Amino acid sequence: MITALCFIQVVPEHVNSAGEAIAKIQGVTAAYSVTGKIDLVVLIEVRTHEDIAKVVTDGISKVKGVQSTETHVSFRTFNNADIEAGFSLGAEEG
């Protein structure tokens, strides 16, 4: 599975409707409204890089109000289970 984060700028009056529409696009796992220079952060999980292109260019960028996108592909995923396992290496229970 390939994971990507898409940072999206949206016309202010369309942030909520764009977020709801984007969340329904196949391949989008979650859409978050955020503070700062961008309006939405979208988590994309798909099988191929071509699928990322389809989600972003054929889906997200066509949603009403979307002004721009910036997509970042993940090289590696770290999560709490991985971090806890790393800290517990060599530790004795007791």
Secondary structure, DSSP 8 states (H G I E B T S, - for coil): -EEEEEEEEE-GGGHHHHHHHHHTSTTEEEEEE-SSS-SEEEEEEESSHHHHHIIIIIIGGGSTTEEEEEEEE-S----HHHHHHHHHTT----
